[in-house]
């Protein structure tokens, strides 16, 4: 393209990506209902979970034309709506809100802090938010961290401050989370490695001795700057942090997840450590150590628990026991850390627990799953392991613990959401001889692999399934009045009768519609402003709005063999080869044309066009006969039923 051109191109994929890299939960519409927001490559999608039907429905999807690296939800104090912070490859931090009235995302802030692209020292790889919505920290894989203060102005609009730097050179970041400290100064916990000495040691000895540290960064809201508050060495294999509730709900602090162990850490508490249980079975290696790949914390009234997932897909329920005073009240001091096997689900990139009792699993490969909690695993026979049996020091030896995997008991799968990730191979072929070729692909990995066919067309949703007494010969849908937005009836014709179903919240049979149910139906039409007609072999029923029925019977020893209708005209063919034509009068009644038109053979089919806008009738009637002829008859008043 010439540099002087004012035209810029962008591309949209035919099939949007189905892989979910991250999912977050929140009340983004400002109501009590929770929504799920997912990131799929460059697409941001908001989904509505329906607890009554057990389904997850996408509401709106937006292409951001960049790579979404991190997502976080936050809420300002006193607000009832959650906002979304996006970390991307654009070198900017973005805050958006979902506007339900317009069904779209509205960008509130777009603050530039660095170059575009995914770079080691440009923030965007890690993102954490203070639980009270007062600040967020966005960090790069190395060196740079920026803190933004979030607030509202006099007009109750969301504001964002200039960035406050918390940089530390020669430092690698492995994980980042916001601490729950109530309304004290916001604190962020970071897993860091300082490689200064490794860089200057050519022998490699310094690398063997390097420590990984858990570091607290505190944002002083009064002085408006960030300080490094506390640092302590942790297990060198640690790779994940999870926030522990604080304030009145819990002791605050973090869970540090490493290879084969989970440790509770906080600046003013002792460390408590448990081993990750290993699988027991004839096909399992008892020496293989697991690590935690995904986790979620869920609060309930007066309690909380964690669901942590290992690389096998096993979910473990982790809880904290608190020290109680003489009155039985918790003191905020941790007594022990406990872990037990919960269930096994597909390996997830994100886990979300809804208040309505559902678990959303954004799978790494294959379909995403939506589960309903049957129970919380409190009354099962699974062995519970606690921190009393394991040393605090990660270098000390300990006895591994084991569990037997089993089919899911605590969660029940209610919906599987299609995902083709990863697509390993595909071929385009027309194996079904359709108009358009199909795409055949193999997707997934391991036991969750699948062979799929993609066809061109629109997806159809099954709303209601109803058993029918027999196979219907024909089916129609019809409105009751011309101005209705939706069809109200489904009319099914059988060999010996007609069934009328009403369309509403449910689909059910109705008998007071005026339709004749004892005969089969040849045609159904909404006529004029508010009338219906039913053509059956022995006549035409004209059903008025007040349920009065005018019946036109066929002449003796004859029956109707074919019919066609539009909103103002009706034409029927009799078994004698005659065509009878009707047109609607100004008073809404059906008027029969005086003369019948005899055809040379038996009529097999008829067709009327729609009434053109601004006219009162369609001008032509097409007639097909069994002598392999099609005749076009005029419906003009001066030459009715003439060739």
C-alpha positions in Angstrom: 0.0 0.0 0.0 1.3 3.5 -0.8 2.4 5.6 2.1 0.1 8.4 1.0 -3.0 6.2 1.1 -5.7 7.0 3.7 -7.1 3.4 3.6 -6.2 1.1 6.5 -7.1 -2.6 6.6 -8.1 -4.9 9.4 -9.1 -8.5 9.4 -11.8 -10.5 11.1 -11.8 -14.3 11.3 -14.8 -16.2 10.0 -14.8 -18.4 13.1 -13.8 -16.5 16.3 -11.3 -18.2 18.6 -12.7 -20.6 21.1 -9.6 -21.0 23.3 -10.0 -19.1 26.6 -6.8 -17.7 28.0 -8.4 -16.1 31.1 -11.8 -15.8 32.6 -13.0 -13.4 35.4 -16.2 -13.2 37.3 -18.1 -10.1 38.4 -21.3 -8.0 38.4 -20.5 -6.1 35.3 -24.1 -5.1 34.4 -24.6 -3.4 37.8 -27.2 -5.9 38.9 -27.1 -8.8 41.4 -26.6 -11.2 38.5 -23.0 -12.4 37.9 -21.4 -12.5 34.5 -18.3 -14.2 33.2 -15.8 -12.2 31.0 -13.4 -14.3 28.9 -10.3 -13.4 26.9 -9.7 -15.4 23.7 -6.7 -14.1 21.8 -7.9 -10.6 20.7 -11.6 -11.1 21.7 -13.2 -10.0 24.9 -16.6 -11.8 25.5 -19.1 -11.4 28.2 -21.3 -14.4 29.1 -24.5 -14.7 31.1 -24.7 -17.9 33.2 -28.3 -19.0 33.6 -28.7 -20.9 36.9 -32.3 -22.1 36.1 -31.3 -23.8 32.8 -27.7 -24.5 33.6 -26.4 -22.8 30.5 -23.8 -20.1 29.7 -24.9 -17.7 26.9 -22.5 -15.2 25.2 -24.1 -11.7 25.4 -21.6 -9.7 23.5 -18.1 -10.1 22.0 -15.6 -7.4 21.0 -12.4 -7.7 19.0 -9.8 -5.5 20.6 -7.3 -5.8 17.7 -4.4 -6.8 20.1 -3.4 -9.6 22.3 -5.2 -9.7 25.7 -2.5 -10.8 28.2 -4.3 -10.2 31.5 -7.7 -9.4 32.9 -8.9 -8.2 36.3 -12.2 -7.1 37.7 -12.5 -4.4 40.4 -15.2 -2.4 42.1 -14.9 1.1 43.7 -16.0 1.3 47.3 -19.8 1.9 47.6 -20.5 0.9 44.0 -22.6 -2.0 42.8 -20.8 -2.5 39.4 -17.5 -4.1 38.5 -15.2 -2.7 35.9 -12.6 -4.5 33.8 -8.9 -3.8 33.5 -7.1 -5.1 30.5 -3.4 -5.7 30.1 -2.4 -6.1 26.4 0.5 -5.9 24.0 -0.3 -2.3 23.2 1.9 -0.7 26.0 -1.3 0.7 27.6 -3.5 0.0 30.5 -7.2 -0.1 29.6 -10.3 0.2 31.8 -13.7 -0.7 30.2 -17.2 -1.1 31.5 -20.1 -3.1 30.1 -23.2 -1.0 29.3 -26.2 -3.4 29.3 -28.6 -0.9 27.9 -26.5 -0.6 24.7 -25.1 -4.2 25.0 -21.5 -3.0 24.4 -18.2 -2.3 26.1 -17.4 1.3 26.8 -13.8 2.4 27.2 -13.3 4.7 30.2 -9.5 5.0 30.3 -6.6 4.2 28.0 -3.2 5.2 29.6 0.0 4.7 27.7 3.1 3.6 29.7 5.5 1.9 27.1 6.1 0.6 23.7 3.8 -1.8 22.0 4.6 -5.5 21.7 5.3 -8.2 24.2 8.6 -7.3 25.7 10.5 -8.3 28.8 10.6 -4.9 30.5 7.2 -3.4 29.3 4.4 -4.0 31.9 1.4 -6.0 30.9 2.3 -9.6 31.7 1.1 -9.4 35.3 -1.9 -7.5 36.7 -3.3 -7.4 40.2 -6.0 -5.3 41.9 -6.5 -4.2 45.5 -9.7 -6.1 46.7 -11.3 -2.7 47.7 -10.7 -1.3 44.2 -8.4 1.5 45.3 -5.3 0.6 43.2 -3.9 -1.8 40.6 -0.4 -2.9 39.9 0.7 -3.9 36.4 4.1 -5.5 35.9 6.5 -6.8 33.3 8.4 -10.1 33.4 11.5 -8.2 34.4 12.3 -5.0 36.4 9.3 -2.7 35.8 6.1 -2.3 38.0 3.6 0.5 37.8 0.9 1.3 40.4 -2.2 3.2 39.4 -4.5 4.7 42.0 -8.2 4.3 41.1 -10.9 6.7 42.5 -14.0 8.7 41.5 -14.4 12.4 41.0 -17.2 14.8 42.1 -19.4 13.6 39.2 -19.0 10.0 40.4 -16.9 9.2 37.3 -14.0 6.7 37.5 -10.6 8.4 37.6 -7.1 6.9 37.3 -3.9 8.5 38.6 -0.5 9.0 36.9 1.6 5.8 37.3 3.7 5.4 40.5 6.9 3.4 39.8 8.0 0.3 41.8 10.9 -0.7 39.6 13.6 -3.0 40.7 16.4 -3.8 38.2 17.8 -7.3 37.7 14.6 -8.8 39.1 12.3 -11.5 37.5 8.6 -11.6 38.4 6.9 -15.1 38.6 3.5 -14.2 40.1 1.6 -11.2 41.4 -1.6 -10.8 43.6 -3.3 -8.1 45.6 -3.4 -8.7 49.4 -6.7 -8.3 51.3 -5.8 -5.8 54.0 -9.2 -4.2 54.5 -9.0 -0.4 54.3 -5.3 -0.2 55.3 -2.8 0.9 52.6 -3.0 -1.4 49.6 -0.4 -4.1 49.5 0.6 -6.3 46.6 2.5 -9.6 47.0 5.0 -10.6 44.3 7.2 -13.7 43.7 10.6 -12.4 42.7 14.1 -13.6 41.9 17.1 -11.2 42.0 19.6 -12.3 39.5 22.3 -9.6 40.1 24.9 -12.0 41.5 24.1 -14.7 38.8 24.8 -12.2 36.1 28.2 -11.4 37.5 29.3 -15.0 38.3 30.7 -16.9 35.3 31.1 -20.2 37.3 27.3 -20.7 37.8 27.6 -21.2 41.5 25.5 -18.1 42.3 22.7 -19.5 40.1 22.6 -22.7 42.2 22.2 -20.7 45.4 19.8 -18.0 44.1 16.7 -17.6 46.2 13.1 -16.9 45.2 11.4 -14.3 47.5 7.9 -13.3 48.4 7.9 -9.5 48.5 5.2 -7.1 49.7 4.9 -3.7 48.0 2.8 -1.2 49.9 1.2 1.8 48.3 1.2 4.7 50.8 -2.0 6.6 49.9 -1.0 9.5 52.1 2.5 10.1 50.7 1.5 8.7 47.2 4.4 6.4 46.7 5.2 2.7 46.7 7.6 1.1 49.2 9.1 -2.4 49.4 7.6 -3.4 52.8 8.6 -7.0 53.5 10.6 -9.8 51.8 11.2 -13.5 52.8 12.6 -16.5 50.9 10.2 -19.1 49.7 10.4 -22.5 48.0 12.5 -22.1 44.8 9.8 -24.0 42.7 7.0 -21.5 43.7 5.1 -20.4 40.7 1.7 -19.2 41.8 0.1 -16.9 44.5 -3.5 -16.9 45.7 -5.1 -14.2 47.9 -6.3 -15.2 51.3 -9.3 -13.2 52.7 -8.4 -10.6 55.3 -10.1 -8.1 57.6 -13.1 -9.7 59.4 -13.2 -12.7 56.9 -9.8 -14.2 57.4 -6.1 -13.8 58.4 -5.0 -12.1 55.1 -1.7 -13.3 53.4 -1.2 -15.6 50.4 -1.0 -19.2 49.5 2.3 -19.9 47.7 2.0 -22.9 45.3 5.2 -24.7 44.3 6.3 -28.2 43.2 4.6 -30.8 45.4 3.7 -28.3 48.2 1.4 -25.4 49.1 2.5 -22.9 51.8 0.5 -20.2 53.7 2.7 -17.1 54.1 2.1 -13.7 55.7 4.4 -11.1 57.2 3.0 -11.4 60.7 2.2 -15.2 60.8 4.1 -18.4 60.9 4.4 -20.5 57.7 2.2 -23.5 57.3 2.9 -26.1 54.6 1.1 -29.1 53.1 2.1 -31.5 50.4 0.0 -31.9 47.3 -1.5 -35.4 47.4 -0.3 -37.8 44.7 -2.4 -40.3 42.7 -2.4 -43.9 43.9 -3.0 -46.5 41.2 -1.4 -49.2 39.2 -0.7 -46.9 36.3 0.6 -44.0 38.4 4.2 -43.2 39.3 4.3 -42.7 43.1 7.4 -40.6 42.8 6.1 -38.1 40.4 5.6 -34.6 42.0 2.7 -32.4 41.0 2.3 -28.6 40.8 -0.7 -26.4 41.0 -1.8 -24.9 37.6 -5.0 -23.1 38.4 -7.0 -22.1 41.5 -9.9 -20.1 42.8 -10.9 -18.7 46.2 -14.6 -18.6 47.2 -16.1 -16.7 50.1 -19.2 -17.8 51.9 -20.9 -16.2 54.9 -18.4 -16.5 57.7 -16.1 -18.9 55.8 -14.0 -19.4 52.7 -12.2 -22.2 50.9 -9.8 -22.7 47.9 -10.2 -25.1 45.0 -6.7 -25.7 43.6 -6.1 -27.8 40.4 -3.0 -29.9 39.7 -1.6 -30.7 36.3 -3.6 -33.9 36.2 -6.9 -32.0 36.5 -7.4 -33.1 40.1 -9.2 -30.5 42.3 -8.1 -30.1 45.9 -10.1 -28.3 48.6 -7.8 -26.2 50.8 -9.0 -24.6 54.0 -7.4 -22.7 57.0 -8.1 -23.5 60.6 -8.0 -20.4 62.9 -7.0 -20.1 66.5 -10.0 -19.3 68.7 -10.1 -17.3 72.0 -11.9 -18.3 75.2 -15.3 -17.2 73.8 -15.0 -19.3 70.7 -14.3 -16.3 68.4 -11.5 -16.5 65.8 -8.4 -14.4 66.6 -7.1 -13.9 63.1 -4.2 -16.2 63.8 -3.8 -19.3 61.7 -3.6 -22.7 63.4 -3.2 -25.1 60.5 -3.6 -25.5 56.7 -5.7 -28.5 55.5 -6.0 -30.1 52.0 -8.2 -33.0 50.7 -9.1 -34.4 47.3 -12.3 -32.9 45.9 -13.0 -34.0 42.3 -11.3 -34.3 38.9 -12.2 -31.9 36.0 -10.4 -31.0 32.7 -7.2 -29.0 33.1 -8.2 -25.4 33.3 -6.6 -22.0 32.3 -9.2 -20.4 34.7 -11.7 -21.5 37.3 -14.7 -19.4 38.4 -17.1 -20.2 41.3 -20.5 -18.5 41.0 -22.6 -17.5 44.0 -25.5 -19.5 42.4 -23.6 -22.7 43.1 -21.9 -23.3 39.7 -18.3 -23.9 38.6 -17.1 -22.6 35.2 -14.0 -24.4 33.9 -12.2 -22.6 31.1 -10.4 -25.7 29.7 -6.8 -25.5 28.3 -7.8 -28.0 25.6 -11.2 -29.3 24.4 -14.6 -28.1 25.4 -15.1 -25.7 28.3 -17.3 -27.1 31.1 -20.0 -25.7 33.3 -20.6 -27.7 36.5 -23.2 -27.5 39.3 -22.1 -28.1 42.9 -23.9 -31.1 44.4 -22.0 -30.7 47.7 -18.8 -29.1 49.1 -17.0 -32.3 50.0 -17.4 -31.9 53.7 -19.1 -35.2 54.4 -17.2 -37.6 52.1 -14.7 -40.3 53.0 -11.7 -38.6 51.6 -8.7 -38.3 53.9 -7.8 -34.8 55.0 -4.1 -33.9 55.4 -3.0 -30.9 57.5 0.2 -28.9 58.0 1.0 -30.5 61.4 2.4 -33.5 59.4 4.8 -31.4 57.2 7.8 -29.2 58.0 7.8 -25.5 57.4 11.1 -25.6 55.7 10.7 -26.6 52.0 14.2 -28.2 52.0 13.4 -30.7 54.8 12.3 -34.3 53.8 8.7 -35.4 54.4 6.5 -38.5 53.7 4.3 -38.1 50.5 0.6 -38.5 50.8 -1.7 -40.2 48.4 -5.4 -40.4 47.2 -7.4 -42.6 44.9 -9.0 -40.7 41.9 -12.7 -41.4 41.4 -15.6 -40.2 39.2 -16.9 -36.8 40.1 -19.2 -36.7 43.2 -19.2 -33.1 44.3 -19.8 -31.4 40.9 -22.2 -32.4 38.1 -21.6 -31.4 34.5 -24.6 -29.4 33.2 -23.2 -27.9 30.0 -20.3 -28.4 27.7 -19.3 -25.4 25.6 -17.7 -26.1 22.2 -14.0 -25.3 21.8 -11.7 -26.4 19.0 -8.5 -25.6 20.9 -5.9 -26.8 19.9 -6.6 -27.5 16.2 -4.0 -29.9 15.1 -5.0 -30.5 11.4 -7.8 -29.8 9.1 -9.0 -30.5 5.6 -11.6 -28.8 3.4 -13.8 -31.4 1.5 -17.3 -31.8 0.3 -18.1 -35.3 1.5 -21.9 -34.7 1.9 -22.4 -33.2 -1.6 -23.8 -29.9 -0.1 -23.7 -26.5 -1.8 -20.7 -25.5 0.3 -17.7 -27.7 1.3 -17.2 -28.7 4.9 -14.1 -28.3 7.1 -13.0 -31.5 8.9 -10.5 -31.0 11.7 -8.9 -32.9 14.6 -8.8 -31.0 17.9 -7.9 -31.3 21.5 -5.2 -33.4 23.2 -4.9 -36.8 24.9 -8.2 -38.4 26.0 -10.1 -35.1 25.2 -9.2 -35.2 21.5 -12.1 -35.0 19.0 -12.9 -35.2 15.3 -15.1 -32.3 14.2 -17.0 -31.1 11.1 -17.7 -27.4 10.5 -20.5 -26.6 8.1 -21.5 -23.2 6.7 -24.7 -21.9 8.2 -26.4 -20.5 11.3 -26.5 -22.4 14.6 -30.0 -23.6 15.8 -30.8 -23.6 19.5 -33.2 -26.3 20.8 -35.6 -24.5 23.1 -38.3 -27.1 23.6 -38.6 -30.8 22.6 -42.1 -32.3 22.5 -43.2 -35.8 21.7 -45.8 -36.0 18.8 -48.5 -38.7 18.4 -47.3 -39.5 14.9 -45.3 -38.1 12.0 -47.0 -34.8 10.8 -47.6 -34.3 7.1 -47.1 -30.5 7.2 -46.3 -27.8 9.7 -47.0 -24.0 9.8 -46.4 -21.1 12.2 -48.7 -18.1 12.3 -49.3 -14.8 14.0 -52.7 -13.9 15.4 -52.8 -10.3 14.2 -50.8 -8.6 11.4 -48.9 -6.3 13.9 -47.7 -9.2 16.2 -43.9 -9.3 16.4 -43.7 -13.1 16.8 -45.7 -16.1 15.7 -48.2 -17.4 18.3 -49.3 -20.8 17.0 -47.6 -23.9 15.6 -50.1 -25.8 13.5 -49.3 -29.5 12.7 -51.3 -31.4 10.2 -51.7 -35.2 10.5 -53.5 -37.7 8.2 -56.7 -37.7 10.3 -56.5 -34.4 12.3 -54.8 -31.2 13.2 -52.8 -30.2 16.4 -52.4 -26.6 17.4 -49.6 -25.6 19.8 -49.3 -22.3 21.6 -45.8 -20.6 21.7 -45.0 -18.9 25.0 -42.7 -19.6 27.9 -43.5 -23.2 27.0 -45.0 -24.9 24.0 -48.3 -26.6 24.8 -51.5 -27.8 23.0 -54.5 -25.4 22.8 -58.0 -26.3 21.8 -59.9 -23.0 21.8 -58.4 -21.4 18.7 -61.2 -22.0 16.3 -59.2 -24.5 14.2 -60.9 -27.7 13.2 -58.9 -30.5 14.9 -60.8 -33.5 13.4 -59.5 -33.0 9.8 -56.1 -32.6 8.2 -55.0 -29.1 7.2 -53.9 -28.0 3.8 -53.1 -24.3 4.5 -53.0 -21.8 7.4 -52.8 -18.0 7.0 -53.1 -14.9 9.0 -55.7 -12.9 7.0 -56.2 -9.1 7.0 -55.7 -7.3 10.3 -56.7 -9.9 12.8 -58.3 -13.0 11.2 -57.0 -16.6 10.6 -58.0 -19.1 7.9 -57.7 -22.9 7.9 -58.1 -24.8 4.6 -59.0 -28.4 5.1 -60.3 -31.1 2.6 -64.0 -30.3 3.2 -63.9 -26.5 3.3 -62.4 -23.2 4.5 -62.7 -21.9 8.1 -62.5 -18.1 8.4 -61.7 -17.4 12.2 -62.5 -13.8 13.2 -60.8 -12.0 16.1 -63.9 -12.5 18.3 -63.6 -16.3 17.6 -66.7 -16.3 15.3 -66.1 -18.8 12.5 -67.4 -18.5 8.9 -67.3 -21.9 7.1 -67.2 -22.3 3.3 -68.1 -25.9 2.5 -67.0 -27.6 -0.7 -69.7 -28.8 -3.2 -71.1 -32.3 -2.6 -69.0 -35.3 -3.6 -65.9 -33.1 -4.0 -62.9 -32.2 -1.8 -60.1 -29.7 -1.7 -56.8 -31.2 -3.0 -54.5 -28.1 -3.1 -54.6 -24.6 -1.7 -52.6 -21.4 -1.6 -53.0 -18.2 0.4 -51.6 -14.8 1.1 -52.8 -12.1 3.5 -55.7 -11.0 1.2 -56.4 -13.9 -1.2 -57.2 -17.6 -1.1 -57.3 -20.1 -4.0 -58.3 -23.8 -3.7 -58.4 -26.6 -6.2 -61.2 -29.2 -6.0 -60.9 -32.9 -6.8 -63.1 -32.2 -9.9 -60.3 -30.1 -11.5 -62.0 -26.8 -10.7 -60.3 -23.8 -9.1 -62.2 -21.6 -6.7 -60.8 -18.1 -6.0 -61.6 -15.9 -2.9 -60.6 -12.3 -2.1 -61.0 -10.3 1.1 -63.6 -7.5 1.1 -63.3 -4.1 2.7 -65.2 -5.4 5.8 -62.7 -8.3 6.3 -64.9 -11.1 5.0 -63.9 -13.6 2.2 -65.8 -13.1 -1.1 -65.9 -16.0 -3.6 -65.4 -15.2 -7.3 -68.6 -16.1 -9.2 -67.1 -18.4 -11.7 -64.9 -21.5 -11.2 -62.1 -22.2 -13.6 -62.0 -25.8 -14.9 -58.5 -27.2 -15.7 -57.8 -30.0 -18.2 -56.3 -32.3 -15.6 -56.1 -32.8 -11.9 -54.5 -29.9 -10.1 -51.5 -31.0 -8.0 -50.3 -27.6 -6.7 -51.1 -23.9 -6.6 -49.1 -20.8 -5.7 -49.9 -17.1 -5.0 -47.3 -14.4 -4.6 -47.2 -12.0 -1.7 -49.3 -8.8 -2.0 -47.0 -6.0 -3.3 -46.8 -3.0 -1.1 -49.4 -0.4 -1.9 -51.6 -2.9 -3.8 -54.7 -5.0 -2.7 -53.9 -8.2 -4.5 -51.3 -10.4 -6.1 -51.9 -10.3 -9.9 -51.1 -13.9 -10.8 -51.9 -17.5 -9.7 -49.6 -20.4 -10.8 -51.3 -23.7 -11.3 -49.5 -27.1 -11.7 -51.4 -30.1 -13.1 -50.8 -33.8 -13.4 -50.3 -33.5 -17.2 -46.9 -31.9 -16.5 -48.1 -28.3 -17.3 -47.9 -25.1 -15.4 -50.4 -22.3 -16.2 -50.3 -18.7 -15.1 -53.8 -17.3 -14.5 -54.6 -13.6 -14.1 -56.3 -12.4 -10.9 -57.0 -8.9 -12.3 -60.7 -7.9 -11.8 -61.2 -7.6 -15.6 -59.7 -10.9 -16.5 -60.0 -13.1 -13.4 -58.8 -16.7 -13.8 -58.0 -16.2 -17.5 -54.8 -17.4 -19.0 
